[in-house]
Amino acid sequence: MMDDKDAAANAASGAAPANDSEFPDEGAAAPEQRLAAVEAELADSKDRLLRALAETENVRRRLQRERDDALKYAISGFAKDLLSTVDNLRRALEAMPEAEVGDPRTRSLLDGVAATERELLAALERHGLKRIEAMGERFDHNFHQAIFEAERPGVPAGTVIEVLQPGYLLADRLLRPAMVGVAKSGAEDKGGA
């Protein structure tokens, strides 16, 4: 306790007496501040947890998508290698037109090559490989590779007029573009425009 001299000195100097009952909120404020700090820390921890969960889910989805793509496109290299075989079978069939085949043995050989081509194309199609139908279509640089341009009367410019080598898609991805000839605008097209 304060003695009378100290009280008088405090009164003269204007200082307030030092007792615990004078600052009742100070003791109560400390638990409220601690509670607020703990709540802020909890909110921060909850936010970090939610972000970590979201990141984990994103990684899981990305890995699943990559796994699905790997399964879907795993045969791309193998299929690309087989395309030259498919092309050679087609060339063999075109080298000997059926109208010129008179010998039954030659006809049998030609039928066997045609059956082999059909079966190979069917097997590739079962695994997601599709031929790009380009003849008569509008040239699309996403699926076609222009090898030459030629004037063709009555054919709109930019139309595929000849397919030199068919293109293929694996699922929805381009495996090989179709090599094509494209119609270009002729003198009569330029004059009429």
C-alpha positions in Angstrom: 0.0 0.0 0.0 0.9 3.6 -0.4 1.8 5.6 2.6 0.5 9.1 3.0 3.7 10.7 1.7 3.5 8.8 -1.5 -0.2 9.6 -1.9 0.5 13.3 -1.4 3.4 13.2 -3.8 1.2 11.6 -6.4 -1.6 14.0 -5.8 0.8 17.0 -6.2 2.3 15.6 -9.4 -1.1 14.7 -10.9 -0.2 11.0 -11.1 -3.0 8.5 -10.6 -2.7 6.1 -7.7 -1.4 2.7 -8.7 -3.9 0.0 -7.8 -5.3 -2.9 -9.7 -8.9 -1.8 -9.7 -8.1 1.2 -11.8 -7.4 -0.9 -15.1 -10.1 -3.5 -15.0 -10.1 -4.0 -18.9 -6.4 -4.7 -19.1 -6.8 -8.2 -17.6 -9.9 -8.9 -19.7 -8.4 -7.6 -22.9 -5.5 -10.0 -22.8 -7.7 -13.1 -23.2 -9.8 -11.4 -25.9 -6.6 -10.5 -27.8 -5.3 -14.1 -27.4 -8.7 -15.4 -28.6 -8.6 -13.1 -31.6 -5.0 -14.2 -32.3 -6.0 -17.9 -32.1 -9.0 -17.3 -34.3 -6.8 -15.6 -36.9 -4.3 -18.4 -36.7 -7.1 -20.9 -37.1 -8.5 -19.1 -40.1 -5.0 -19.0 -41.6 -4.5 -22.7 -41.0 -8.0 -23.4 -42.5 -7.2 -21.4 -45.5 -3.8 -23.1 -46.0 -5.6 -26.5 -45.6 -8.2 -25.7 -48.2 -5.5 -24.5 -50.6 -3.5 -27.7 -50.1 -6.6 -29.8 -50.6 -7.4 -27.9 -53.8 -3.8 -28.3 -55.1 -3.9 -32.0 -54.3 -7.2 -32.3 -56.2 -5.7 -30.4 -59.2 -2.6 -32.7 -59.2 -4.9 -35.7 -59.1 -7.0 -34.5 -62.0 -3.9 -33.6 -64.0 -2.3 -37.0 -63.4 -5.6 -38.7 -64.4 -5.8 -36.7 -67.6 -2.2 -37.5 -68.4 -2.8 -41.2 -67.7 -5.9 -41.2 -69.9 -4.0 -39.4 -72.7 -1.1 -41.9 -72.4 -3.6 -44.8 -72.8 -5.5 -43.1 -75.6 -2.4 -42.1 -77.7 0.0 -44.9 -76.7 -0.2 -46.5 -80.1 0.6 -43.3 -82.0 4.1 -44.4 -82.8 3.1 -47.9 -83.8 0.2 -46.6 -85.9 2.4 -44.1 -87.6 4.8 -46.9 -88.6 2.0 -49.0 -90.0 0.7 -46.2 -92.2 3.4 -46.8 -94.8 2.3 -50.4 -94.9 -1.3 -49.3 -95.5 -0.1 -46.9 -98.2 1.9 -49.7 -99.9 -1.1 -52.0 -99.9 -3.1 -49.3 -101.6 -0.4 -48.7 -104.2 -0.3 -52.4 -104.9 -4.0 -52.4 -105.5 -3.9 -49.4 -107.7 -0.9 -50.7 -109.7 -3.1 -53.5 -111.1 -6.6 -52.3 -112.0 -9.2 -55.0 -111.6 -10.4 -54.5 -115.2 -7.0 -55.6 -116.5 -6.9 -58.8 -114.4 -7.7 -61.8 -116.5 -5.7 -64.5 -114.8 -7.6 -66.2 -111.9 -4.3 -66.4 -109.9 -3.6 -62.7 -110.3 -7.3 -62.0 -109.3 -6.9 -64.1 -106.2 -3.7 -62.3 -105.3 -5.4 -58.9 -105.8 -8.3 -60.0 -103.7 -5.9 -61.2 -100.9 -4.1 -57.8 -100.9 -7.5 -56.0 -100.8 -8.6 -58.2 -97.9 -5.4 -57.5 -96.0 -5.8 -53.8 -96.5 -9.4 -53.9 -95.2 -8.5 -55.9 -92.2 -5.5 -53.7 -91.3 -7.6 -50.5 -91.7 -10.4 -52.1 -89.5 -7.9 -53.0 -86.8 -6.5 -49.5 -86.8 -10.0 -48.0 -86.7 -10.9 -50.2 -83.7 -8.0 -48.5 -81.9 -9.1 -45.0 -82.7 -7.3 -44.3 -86.1 -9.5 -42.6 -88.7 -8.7 -41.7 -92.3 -9.2 -38.0 -93.1 -11.6 -37.7 -96.1 -10.1 -34.8 -98.0 -11.3 -35.1 -101.6 -13.7 -32.3 -102.6 -13.4 -30.7 -99.1 -12.2 -27.1 -98.4 -8.4 -27.0 -97.8 -7.8 -26.9 -94.0 -4.2 -26.4 -93.0 -4.9 -28.2 -89.7 -5.5 -31.5 -91.6 -4.1 -31.1 -95.1 -0.7 -30.4 -96.5 -0.8 -28.7 -99.9 1.7 -30.3 -102.3 0.6 -28.4 -105.5 -2.0 -26.0 -106.8 -3.7 -26.3 -110.1 -6.4 -24.4 -112.0 -9.6 -26.4 -112.4 -12.5 -24.8 -114.2 -15.8 -24.9 -112.2 -14.0 -25.8 -108.9 -13.9 -23.1 -106.3 -10.4 -22.0 -105.2 -9.1 -23.7 -102.1 -10.9 -27.0 -102.8 -9.0 -30.3 -102.5 -8.9 -31.7 -106.1 -6.5 -34.6 -105.5 -5.3 -36.7 -102.6 -1.7 -37.9 -103.0 -1.5 -39.5 -99.6 -4.4 -39.9 -97.1 -4.1 -38.3 -93.7 -5.1 -39.9 -90.4 -6.3 -38.9 -87.0 -5.7 -40.8 -83.8 -8.8 -40.1 -81.6 -8.8 -36.3 -82.0 -5.2 -35.7 -82.7 -3.6 -35.4 -86.2 -1.3 -38.4 -86.8 -0.4 -37.5 -90.4 -1.8 -34.7 -92.6 -3.3 -35.6 -95.9 -1.0 -34.6 -98.8 -3.3 -32.9 -101.3 -3.5 -30.9 -104.5 -5.6 -27.7 -104.2 -7.6 -25.8 -106.8 -6.4 -22.2 -107.3 -8.4 -19.4 -108.8 -8.4 -19.3 -112.6 -8.5 -16.3 -115.0 -12.3 -16.5 -115.3 -12.6 -16.5 -111.4 -10.5 -13.4 -111.2 -12.4 -11.5 -113.9 -15.8 -12.3 -112.5 -14.9 -11.1 -109.0 
